[in-house]
Structures are given as C-alpha cells and as structure tokens.
Amino acid sequence: MSLLRSLRLCLVARTGSRQVGSVLLQSAQPWHTFQTETWLSSSASSKDLLMKLRRKTGYSFVNCKKALETCGGDLEQAEIWLYKQAQQEGWSKATKLHGRKTKEGLIGLLQNGNTAVLVEVNCETDFVSRNLKFQQLVQQVALGTMLHCQSLKDQLSTYSKGFLNSSELSELPAGPDRDGSLKDRLALAIGKLGENMTLKRAAWVKVSSGFYIGSYVHGAEHSPSFHNLVLGKYGALVICEMSEQKANLEDVGRRLGQHVVGMAPLSVGSLADEPGGEAETKMLSQPYLLDPSITLGQYVQPQGVSVVDFVRFECGEGEEATEA
C-alpha cells in the first residue's frame, strides 16, 4: 500500500469522512441538526419567522425561539409544538389550583338573529377578569354555546330555552375551526394567567317569528375584537311576544332587561296580580325600575308586547351559599 493511500485512509478514519471514487465526502449530519443550523444561519429569515410566530400565538420570544429550533424553522409545526406544551402546562396548573374559590369573573351575552346566549365564566380576582385573555375565553365559551344552540333541530312554534351546567359546558367543542373542547381552552387560560377558573353555566333562548329577545348587561364592556359579545357582571334575556312590529322594540327590550337585572324577579306573573306580598317576586306586578310609580305590567301594556319568560345571570351568584 502506497504512503499516499495510507495517509488518505488515516484521514478518513480520523474525520469520519468517506471516500467515493477520488472525491472525499463529509459524513451526513442528522437531519434535525442540519435544518436547525440552516434556519439559524439566516438571521433575517429567523427573525421574521420568530416575529410571525410571536404575533400569531402570543407566546414569549424565548418559547417561540425554542419552538422554531425544535421544529427546524417549520412555522406550522412550531405552532403545534407550542400549543401542546401550553396545554400540558395548563392542565398541570389547573390540577394544582383546583378547589380555590372563583367568586369573580364575567357574564357574556351574544346575540345572533333569533338566538341569544348568556354564559358565566369565573376566576379568582377582578384583576384577571379585566385581562384580555380571560375575556377571550368568555368569547370562546359564548361562541361554543351559540353553535350548540344552533345545532339543535327543534321545531319552534313560540320559543325554546335551555341551560348547560359546568360539566356540560366544558364538554362542548371549542369551535368549528378548533380542536378539542372548551375545557381544553380553560386549561390553556389557567396556564397563561395562573388563577383557578371555572366555566360555571350557560343559557340560550331561541324564538320564532312574532317573538323578540330583549337583552341587557349591567356594566357592559364592548370591544371591537369581540364583535357582538357584551361583557359585564349581570345579564338578562327577556322573551317577548309582539302584537305588532314597533320601531322602538330594541329600546323596550333593553328596559325590560334592566328591570330583570335590578329587581331580580323569580317569575313573570300576570297582569292581574296585585302589587305587594308574594307578588313582589313576580315581574309584572313589581314597581317598574325606571318609574316606581307604576308597575312593570302598566309599562308593558302600551308597548304592544307581552312578557313571556326571562333569564337572569349574576356573576358569582350562589358562591356565598356554597361557602356557608
């Protein structure tokens, strides 16, 4: 064996290279190492991807950078990786925080055509209830409830009303373009915000023609990013039957909702009920909230509507009784 050939073989053994013909080739690197180094070598490209992932997911730059490095610069795979990591962290945190009191939160009202939903989502502090991420969770719950209501194939002659408790609400799909259920979204929010949260309840109302849904949310907050969603601490839906179409129907419905929120009736009652005594809990015989000199029934009569039913939500309602 010639000296030159011996030296070539020694060089191959030391460097891990291999010889093909007269060309000396370096051994192939693992694919993930090659992809990561290729991504990292282009600083402009990596910064652009990092910014895109950060804007799309809202996660920290450190986590986004780690996701892109782990996934070799693949933006879609990095987003999936981040979601899975956040989901695991959220469920872990949710387990640790389970049992802590959730007296604060928000009521969400969403209306679409002849359908309206009320939802209640609770958290530990008022500070978190004002956080955009918590409000986005309320939006997702309201949308999930609306989709559930619209999927019900009921034949309406008048109206339908339904309720969902916490466990039923948690199992609803997160939405048509989202995987998982609302409880998965809850776990993600807990992981991000670090407080215990609960999806407490939801109600929906659907009406046929000739009926109208009046609504009101006390302390209402409107945000352009939430479209038709209204947030507050109290909410009401009032189902009215119309004897005629009136231009001020929306205003009448809002005033009826205000009365339900403020006076907290337990039933509708009838126009024949006399004020006072047990009738104080019946909506139509109560003093009208905005003009106590008349009853609500006396306000309603000239408006061309009849109150049929209502739903009232108060944030944190029942928590004191539960503690006691």
C-alpha positions as CSV (number, residue, x, y, z in Angstrom):
1,M,0.0,0.0,0.0
2,S,1.4,3.4,-1.0
3,L,2.2,6.1,1.5
4,L,-0.3,8.4,-0.1
5,R,-3.1,5.8,0.1
6,S,-2.3,5.1,3.8
7,L,-2.5,8.8,4.6
8,R,-5.9,9.1,2.9
9,L,-7.3,6.2,4.9
10,C,-6.0,7.7,8.1
11,L,-7.6,11.0,7.3
12,V,-11.0,9.3,6.7
13,A,-10.7,7.3,10.0
14,R,-10.0,10.5,12.0
15,T,-12.6,12.9,10.4
16,G,-15.5,10.4,9.9
17,S,-15.4,11.2,6.2
18,R,-15.8,8.7,3.5
19,Q,-14.3,8.4,0.0
20,V,-16.3,7.9,-3.1
21,G,-14.1,7.4,-6.1
22,S,-11.5,10.2,-5.9
23,V,-13.8,12.6,-4.1
24,L,-13.6,12.9,-0.3
25,L,-17.2,13.4,1.3
26,Q,-18.0,14.5,4.8
27,S,-20.4,12.2,6.7
28,A,-24.0,13.4,6.7
29,Q,-25.3,15.2,9.8
30,P,-28.6,14.2,11.4
31,W,-31.5,16.0,9.6
32,H,-32.7,17.9,12.6
33,T,-29.2,19.4,13.2
34,F,-28.8,20.4,9.6
35,Q,-32.2,22.0,9.5
36,T,-31.7,23.9,12.7
37,E,-28.3,25.2,11.7
38,T,-29.7,26.2,8.3
39,W,-32.5,28.1,9.9
40,L,-30.2,29.8,12.5
41,S,-27.7,30.7,9.8
42,S,-30.1,33.2,8.2
43,S,-30.6,35.8,10.8
44,A,-33.1,37.9,8.7
45,S,-35.2,34.9,8.0
46,S,-35.1,33.6,11.6
47,K,-36.2,37.0,13.0
48,D,-39.1,37.1,10.5
49,L,-40.3,33.7,11.5
50,L,-39.8,34.5,15.2
51,M,-41.9,37.6,14.8
52,K,-44.6,35.8,12.9
53,L,-44.9,33.0,15.5
54,R,-44.9,35.5,18.3
55,R,-47.7,37.6,16.7
56,K,-49.8,34.5,15.8
57,T,-49.6,32.7,19.2
58,G,-48.9,35.4,21.8
59,Y,-46.2,33.3,23.5
60,S,-42.9,34.7,24.7
61,F,-39.9,35.2,22.4
62,V,-38.0,32.6,24.3
63,N,-40.7,30.0,23.9
64,C,-41.2,30.8,20.2
65,K,-37.4,30.6,19.6
66,K,-37.3,27.2,21.3
67,A,-40.3,26.0,19.2
68,L,-38.7,27.1,15.9
69,E,-35.3,25.5,16.9
70,T,-37.1,22.3,17.9
71,C,-39.1,22.1,14.7
72,G,-36.2,23.2,12.4
73,G,-37.8,26.5,11.4
74,D,-41.1,25.0,10.4
75,L,-43.7,27.7,11.4
76,E,-46.7,25.4,11.4
77,Q,-45.1,22.6,13.4
78,A,-43.7,25.2,15.8
79,E,-47.2,26.5,16.5
80,I,-48.4,22.9,17.1
81,W,-45.5,22.3,19.4
82,L,-46.2,25.5,21.4
83,Y,-49.9,24.6,21.8
84,K,-49.1,21.1,23.1
85,Q,-46.6,22.5,25.6
86,A,-49.0,25.1,26.8
87,Q,-51.8,22.5,27.1
88,Q,-49.6,20.3,29.2
89,E,-48.6,23.2,31.4
90,G,-52.2,24.4,31.7
91,W,-53.6,21.0,32.8
92,S,-50.8,20.7,35.3
93,K,-51.5,24.2,36.7
94,A,-55.3,23.6,36.7
95,T,-54.8,20.5,38.8
96,K,-52.7,22.4,41.3
97,L,-55.2,25.3,41.6
98,H,-58.3,23.2,41.6
99,G,-60.5,24.0,44.7
100,R,-59.5,27.6,45.0
101,K,-62.6,29.9,45.2
102,T,-63.7,31.6,42.0
103,K,-66.0,34.4,43.1
104,E,-65.1,36.9,40.3
105,G,-65.5,36.7,36.6
106,L,-67.8,37.9,33.8
107,I,-71.2,37.4,32.2
108,G,-71.1,37.2,28.4
109,L,-74.1,38.0,26.2
110,L,-74.1,37.0,22.5
111,Q,-77.0,37.5,20.1
112,N,-77.3,36.3,16.5
113,G,-80.7,36.7,14.8
114,N,-83.4,34.9,16.7
115,T,-80.9,33.3,19.1
116,A,-79.2,34.7,22.2
117,V,-76.9,33.1,24.8
118,L,-75.7,34.1,28.3
119,V,-72.6,32.5,29.8
120,E,-70.8,32.8,33.1
121,V,-67.1,32.2,33.5
122,N,-65.4,32.7,36.9
123,C,-61.9,33.5,38.1
124,E,-60.3,34.3,41.5
125,T,-59.8,38.1,41.1
126,D,-61.4,41.1,39.4
127,F,-57.9,41.9,38.1
128,V,-57.9,38.8,35.9
129,S,-61.5,39.3,34.8
130,R,-60.3,42.5,33.1
131,N,-57.5,40.7,31.3
132,L,-57.9,40.3,27.5
133,K,-57.0,36.6,27.6
134,F,-59.7,35.9,30.1
135,Q,-62.2,37.9,28.1
136,Q,-61.2,35.9,25.0
137,L,-62.0,32.7,27.0
138,V,-65.5,34.1,27.7
139,Q,-65.9,34.8,24.0
140,Q,-65.0,31.2,23.1
141,V,-67.5,29.9,25.6
142,A,-70.2,32.1,24.3
143,L,-69.4,31.1,20.7
144,G,-69.4,27.4,21.7
145,T,-72.8,27.8,23.4
146,M,-74.2,29.6,20.3
147,L,-73.0,26.9,18.0
148,H,-74.5,24.2,20.3
149,C,-77.9,26.0,20.3
150,Q,-77.9,26.5,16.6
151,S,-77.2,22.8,16.0
152,L,-80.4,21.8,17.9
153,K,-83.0,20.9,15.4
154,D,-86.1,21.9,17.3
155,Q,-89.4,22.9,15.6
156,L,-90.3,26.3,17.1
157,S,-93.9,27.5,17.3
158,T,-93.1,30.0,20.0
159,Y,-89.7,29.8,21.7
160,S,-87.2,27.4,23.4
161,K,-85.0,27.9,26.4
162,G,-82.2,25.7,27.7
163,F,-79.4,25.6,30.2
164,L,-76.0,24.0,30.5
165,N,-74.2,23.2,33.8
166,S,-70.5,23.4,34.3
167,S,-69.7,19.8,33.2
168,E,-72.0,20.0,30.1
169,L,-70.5,23.3,29.1
170,S,-66.9,22.0,29.5
171,E,-67.5,19.2,27.0
172,L,-68.8,21.5,24.2
173,P,-66.5,21.7,21.1
174,A,-64.2,24.7,21.1
175,G,-65.5,25.7,17.7
176,P,-65.7,24.6,14.0
177,D,-62.1,25.6,13.3
178,R,-60.5,24.5,16.6
179,D,-59.6,21.1,18.0
180,G,-60.6,19.9,21.5
181,S,-63.3,21.1,23.8
182,L,-63.9,24.2,25.9
183,K,-62.3,22.6,28.9
184,D,-59.0,22.5,26.9
185,R,-59.4,26.2,26.3
186,L,-60.0,26.7,30.0
187,A,-56.8,24.8,30.8
188,L,-54.8,27.0,28.4
189,A,-56.2,30.2,30.1
190,I,-55.3,28.8,33.5
191,G,-51.8,28.1,32.4
192,K,-51.4,31.6,31.0
193,L,-53.0,33.6,33.7
194,G,-52.1,31.5,36.8
195,E,-55.5,31.6,38.5
196,N,-58.2,28.9,39.0
197,M,-61.1,29.4,36.7
198,T,-64.5,27.7,36.1
199,L,-67.0,27.5,33.2
200,K,-70.0,27.9,35.5
201,R,-73.1,27.8,33.3
202,A,-74.8,28.9,30.1
203,A,-78.3,29.6,28.9
204,W,-79.8,30.0,25.5
205,V,-83.0,31.3,24.0
206,K,-84.3,30.8,20.5
207,V,-87.5,32.4,19.2
208,S,-89.8,32.1,16.2
209,S,-91.3,35.0,14.2
210,G,-93.7,37.1,16.3
211,F,-91.4,36.9,19.3
212,Y,-88.4,39.1,20.3
213,I,-85.5,38.7,22.7
214,G,-84.8,41.8,24.8
215,S,-81.4,41.9,26.5
216,Y,-79.3,43.9,28.9
217,V,-75.8,43.6,30.5
218,H,-75.0,45.8,33.5
219,G,-71.6,47.4,33.5
220,A,-71.3,46.4,29.8
221,E,-68.0,46.5,28.0
222,H,-67.9,46.4,24.2
223,S,-64.8,45.6,22.3
224,P,-64.4,45.7,18.5
225,S,-62.4,42.4,18.7
226,F,-65.4,40.6,20.3
227,H,-67.9,41.7,17.6
228,N,-71.4,41.2,19.1
229,L,-70.2,40.0,22.5
230,V,-71.1,42.1,25.5
231,L,-69.4,41.6,28.9
232,G,-70.5,42.6,32.4
233,K,-71.3,41.4,35.9
234,Y,-75.1,41.0,35.4
235,G,-77.1,39.9,32.4
236,A,-80.7,39.3,31.4
237,L,-82.7,37.9,28.4
238,V,-86.4,38.7,28.2
239,I,-88.6,36.9,25.8
240,C,-91.5,39.0,24.5
241,E,-94.4,38.2,22.2
242,M,-95.2,41.1,19.8
243,S,-98.7,42.1,18.9
244,E,-97.2,44.5,16.3
245,Q,-93.8,45.4,14.9
246,K,-92.6,48.6,16.6
247,A,-89.6,50.8,15.8
248,N,-88.6,51.1,19.5
249,L,-88.6,47.4,20.2
250,E,-84.9,47.2,20.9
251,D,-85.2,50.0,23.5
252,V,-88.2,48.3,25.2
253,G,-86.3,45.0,25.3
254,R,-83.3,46.8,26.9
255,R,-85.5,48.4,29.5
256,L,-87.1,45.1,30.4
257,G,-83.7,43.6,30.7
258,Q,-82.7,46.4,33.1
259,H,-85.7,45.7,35.2
260,V,-84.9,42.0,35.5
261,V,-81.3,42.7,36.4
262,G,-82.2,45.4,39.0
263,M,-85.4,43.9,40.6
264,A,-84.4,40.2,40.3
265,P,-87.9,38.7,39.8
266,L,-88.5,35.0,40.3
267,S,-91.3,34.6,37.8
268,V,-93.3,36.6,35.2
269,G,-96.7,36.5,37.0
270,S,-99.7,38.1,35.3
271,L,-101.3,41.5,34.8
272,A,-104.0,40.5,37.2
273,D,-101.5,40.2,40.1
274,E,-101.9,42.8,42.8
275,P,-98.7,44.6,44.0
276,G,-97.3,43.7,47.4
277,G,-96.8,40.4,49.3
278,E,-95.7,37.4,47.3
279,A,-96.4,39.3,44.1
280,E,-93.2,41.3,44.8
281,T,-91.2,38.5,43.3
282,K,-93.5,38.4,40.2
283,M,-92.1,40.6,37.4
284,L,-95.3,42.2,36.1
285,S,-96.6,43.3,39.5
286,Q,-93.2,44.7,40.7
287,P,-92.7,48.5,40.7
288,Y,-91.1,49.4,37.4
289,L,-87.4,50.0,38.0
290,L,-87.2,53.2,35.9
291,D,-90.5,54.6,37.2
292,P,-91.6,53.1,40.5
293,S,-95.0,55.0,40.4
294,I,-96.3,52.3,38.0
295,T,-95.9,48.5,37.8
296,L,-93.9,46.8,35.1
297,G,-97.2,45.5,33.7
298,Q,-98.5,49.0,33.4
299,Y,-95.4,50.0,31.5
300,V,-95.5,47.0,29.1
301,Q,-99.2,47.2,28.1
302,P,-99.0,50.3,25.9
303,Q,-95.8,49.0,24.2
304,G,-97.5,46.3,22.2
305,V,-95.6,43.4,23.8
306,S,-96.3,40.7,26.3
307,V,-93.5,39.3,28.6
308,V,-93.4,35.5,28.3
309,D,-90.2,34.4,30.1
310,F,-86.8,35.6,31.1
311,V,-83.3,34.5,32.2
312,R,-81.1,36.4,34.7
313,F,-77.4,35.8,35.5
314,E,-75.5,37.4,38.3
315,C,-71.7,36.8,38.4
316,G,-70.7,34.8,41.5
317,E,-74.3,34.1,42.3
318,G,-74.6,31.2,44.8
319,E,-71.0,31.2,45.8
320,E,-71.8,32.6,49.3
321,A,-74.4,29.8,49.8
322,T,-71.9,27.2,48.7
323,E,-69.3,28.5,51.3
324,A,-71.9,28.5,54.1
